Amino acid sequence: MTAAASECPFCNLDMSRVLESNEHALSFYDGFPVTELHTLVIPKRHVAAYFDLTGEERESIHELLNSNRAKIQGKDSTVEGFNIGWNCGEVAGQTIFHAHVHLIPRRKNDVEHPRGG
């Protein structure tokens, strides 16, 4: 494990938090959720951002986004939409430098002005 990975909270994730995994990625609930069931999907390999991912890692992440979306919709019928977002770099709002994508369930009237990104 690299020095960066040894200090990374995602590389040191308590595996009991994992919702689902496949060959190259895993998912878990965000520790600081925007909405209920806010999920993160990450590559298993420690890389800083989306642009560092391999094609196989991107596909594995995409599979988990779809699977977790279906599970969220099965758990909560009030979910009518999703935000899917990557923050790449500190100036873009990234705070943990292990690539991760946010899958944020959205419900009608959950925020006053739900536009933008």
C-alpha positions as CSV (number, residue, x, y, z in Angstrom):
1,M,0.0,0.0,0.0
2,T,1.4,3.4,-0.9
3,A,1.8,6.2,1.7
4,A,-1.2,8.0,0.3
5,A,-3.3,4.8,0.3
6,S,-2.2,4.0,3.9
7,E,-3.8,7.2,5.1
8,C,-6.8,7.1,2.8
9,P,-10.2,6.6,4.6
10,F,-11.6,4.7,1.5
11,C,-8.6,2.4,1.4
12,N,-9.1,1.7,5.1
13,L,-12.9,1.4,4.9
14,D,-14.6,-0.8,7.4
15,M,-15.7,-3.6,5.1
16,S,-19.0,-4.0,7.1
17,R,-20.1,-0.7,5.4
18,V,-19.8,-2.2,1.9
19,L,-23.2,-2.5,0.2
20,E,-22.0,-4.2,-3.0
21,S,-18.8,-4.9,-4.8
22,N,-17.5,-6.3,-8.0
23,E,-14.1,-7.0,-9.5
24,H,-12.9,-3.4,-9.5
25,A,-15.3,-1.3,-7.4
26,L,-17.4,-1.1,-4.3
27,S,-20.2,1.0,-2.9
28,F,-21.2,2.2,0.6
29,Y,-23.4,4.9,2.1
30,D,-21.8,8.4,2.3
31,G,-20.8,9.3,5.9
32,F,-22.0,12.9,5.3
33,P,-25.1,12.3,3.2
34,V,-26.8,15.1,1.2
35,T,-30.0,13.0,1.3
36,E,-31.0,9.7,2.8
37,L,-29.4,6.7,1.0
38,H,-26.7,8.9,-0.5
39,T,-24.2,6.3,-1.8
40,L,-20.5,6.5,-2.9
41,V,-19.0,4.2,-5.5
42,I,-15.2,3.9,-5.6
43,P,-12.6,1.9,-7.4
44,K,-10.8,-0.7,-5.2
45,R,-7.5,0.6,-6.5
46,H,-6.3,3.8,-4.9
47,V,-6.3,6.5,-7.6
48,A,-6.9,10.2,-7.1
49,A,-9.6,11.0,-9.6
50,Y,-11.9,9.9,-12.4
51,F,-9.3,10.6,-15.1
52,D,-6.9,8.1,-13.4
53,L,-9.3,5.2,-13.8
54,T,-8.9,2.3,-16.2
55,G,-11.7,1.4,-18.6
56,E,-12.4,-1.7,-16.5
57,E,-12.7,0.4,-13.4
58,R,-15.0,2.9,-15.0
59,E,-17.2,0.0,-16.3
60,S,-17.3,-1.6,-12.8
61,I,-18.3,1.7,-11.2
62,H,-21.0,2.2,-13.9
63,E,-22.4,-1.3,-13.1
64,L,-22.6,-0.5,-9.4
65,L,-24.2,2.9,-10.1
66,N,-27.0,1.1,-11.9
67,S,-27.4,-1.6,-9.3
68,N,-27.4,0.8,-6.4
69,R,-29.9,3.0,-8.2
70,A,-32.3,0.1,-8.5
71,K,-31.8,-0.9,-4.8
72,I,-32.5,2.7,-3.7
73,Q,-35.6,2.9,-5.7
74,G,-36.7,-0.5,-4.3
75,K,-36.2,0.8,-0.7
76,D,-37.8,4.3,-1.1
77,S,-40.7,5.0,-3.5
78,T,-40.4,8.7,-2.9
79,V,-37.1,8.9,-4.9
80,E,-37.9,10.5,-8.2
81,G,-34.4,11.4,-9.5
82,F,-30.7,11.2,-8.9
83,N,-27.6,13.4,-8.9
84,I,-24.5,11.6,-10.1
85,G,-21.4,13.5,-9.5
86,W,-17.6,13.4,-9.5
87,N,-15.4,16.1,-7.9
88,C,-12.0,16.0,-9.5
89,G,-9.4,18.1,-7.7
90,E,-9.4,20.4,-4.7
91,V,-10.7,23.4,-6.6
92,A,-13.7,21.3,-7.7
93,G,-14.6,20.3,-4.2
94,Q,-12.8,17.0,-3.8
95,T,-11.8,16.4,-0.2
96,I,-10.8,12.8,-0.3
97,F,-8.3,12.0,-3.0
98,H,-9.5,8.6,-3.8
99,A,-11.7,8.6,-6.9
100,H,-15.4,8.4,-5.9
101,V,-18.7,9.1,-7.5
102,H,-21.8,10.3,-5.6
103,L,-25.1,8.7,-6.2
104,I,-27.6,11.1,-4.5
105,P,-31.3,10.2,-4.4
106,R,-33.6,13.1,-4.9
107,R,-37.1,13.5,-3.7
108,K,-39.7,16.2,-4.6
109,N,-39.1,19.3,-2.6
110,D,-36.0,18.0,-0.8
111,V,-34.3,21.3,-1.4
112,E,-35.8,24.7,-2.2
113,H,-34.0,25.2,-5.6
114,P,-32.8,21.8,-7.0
115,R,-31.0,23.2,-10.1
116,G,-27.4,23.5,-11.0
117,G,-24.6,21.3,-10.0
